[in-house]
Amino acid sequence: MVKIANRFGHGHTSLIHYTFDWTEWLAAGETLASAEWTADDPTLTIGDGAGNGPAPTVFESDGRQYAMVWIGDAEVGKQYVLTCRATTSIGQIDEESVLIVGVDR
């Protein structure tokens, strides 16, 4: 079962970043090693550093651990499930998802 963390409207011509904060899930001293982003529909553009926004990344800010991705080209009226599969420095793996709905902005 997919855990849907939230729902967002996404303009069909927008290039917007989505960020998950994994801090509460991590053990003391543990960090994010990587994050893989997928969508349930291949027509949703996931940033790749080739004109579609920066490549997905993991980073630390103010002691918190984040995974971030840039998304574009959401079709108006269409719903997409965007999933982040995070792997930690000690090999733990978890997934979180959000529902993205293409809107006309």
N, C-alpha and C positions, 0 to 999 in steps of 0.2 A: 504494500500500500504506500502510495506517495504521500509524504507529509507536506502539505501546502502551508508555508510560513506566512504568506500574505498574497494580496492581489493588487496589481498595478495596471493602470491604463498607460498605453505606450503609443505615442503619435506615430503614424505610419511612415513618416519621413524622418523621424527622430533617430539620433544616435545617442543613447543614454547608458550610463553605467549603473550596474546593480552590484551591491556589496552585501556580503553576509559576514556578520561578526561571530566567530567561532570561539571566542574567549571562554565563555561559560562551560563549554564542553571539554576544554583542555585541562589536563592535570598540571600541577605546579611544575614549571620549567619546560613544559612541552610547547612546541611551536607547530605552525602549519608548514608542512614540507611542500605540498602541491595542492592544486585544485583543478579538477577537470569539469568543464561546463558542457552540458548537452541540452538540446531542446527536443520535445516530442515531435516536432515538425521541422524538417530540414530547410524549409523556406525562411525561417527566422535566422537572420544573420548574427552570428556570434563573432565579436571582434577578434581579428587575427593579425593585426599589425600590417595588413596589406591594403590600406585604404578603408577598412571597415572598423577603425578604432584600434586602440592598443591591444596587444595580446592579453589574455587573461593573466592575472597575477595574484600572488599572496603577499601580504605586507603587515608590518607591525606599526602601530601608531599609539602613542600614549599608553603603552603596556597592553594594548589589545591586539588580537590577531584577526586579520580580515582576508577574505577572498573577494576579488573584484573582476567583473567582466563588462565589456561594452556590447550592447545589443542594438541592432537596427532592422529596418524593413519589416515591421509588423503589419500584416494585412488588416485593414479596417474590419471590425466585427469578428475577427478570428481570435480564438483563445489558444495560448501556448503554455506548456509547462516547462519552465526553465529549471534545470537541476544542477546543483553543485555537489560534486563528489570530492570531499576533502580527505587528504592523507596527512597524518601528523608525523612529527620527528621520531616517534616510537612505533610507527606503523599502524596506528588506529585509523579506521576508515568509517566515514559516515556521509550521509546525503541529506540535503535540504532542498526543497523546491518552492518556487513561487509561481503563481498564475499570472500571466501577462495577457492583457486583452488589447488588441489593436484598436485605436480610436482615431478619429479625424480631428486633428488639431490645426 
